[in-house]
Amino acid sequence: MKKLLLILLFVPIVAFGQTKKLKETLIKKSIKWTEVASTGRNYEEAKKFLIPNMDSSTFSSNGTQLRIYDEEYFNSPIKYKWVSFETNNHTVQVSPNGYTAVVTFNVDGSYIFEGNKTPYAVRASFIWTKVDGLWKKIHSHWSPRKGAVGIPTKDR
């Protein structure tokens, strides 16, 4: 009976540890994606996060139409320059089957556009899916927080 009780206590502890590790992994991946895609604009690195031959999309914080994370997206010159870009307040929700996750967070920073420094404060949501044991990004949505602005509307 004691062995059964120990096993029953052990399973939730292990599951909690795995869930915590998974959430930490997804937060790290989300932070890395922002470095690669948002501030670094590196398509070769970005492809490591994406599913080959499947579109991954984003709604930018400037309210423009849906954009696809493809080579053109990464190679189109942008008309602003990041001064600072910090993610914070990450939360992670994982589906019951463990194959889909949503990471939400805030970003605070600033950029230079047309010679002016502009404060930047947005909310972001990333949707991740597990493919062949690897987490891949399939969509993101960025929106300005109340009283704040996103990237410039004429960003390209």
Buried (B, 14 or more C-beta within 10 A) or exposed (E): EEEEEEEEEEEEEEEEEEEEEBBEBBBEBBBBBBEBBBBBBEBEBBBEBBBEEEEBBBBBBBEBEEBEBBEEBBEEEEEBEBEEBEBEEBEBEBEEEEEBBBBBBBBBBBBEBEEEEBEBBBBBBBBBBBEEEEBBBBBBBBBBBEEBBBBBEEBE
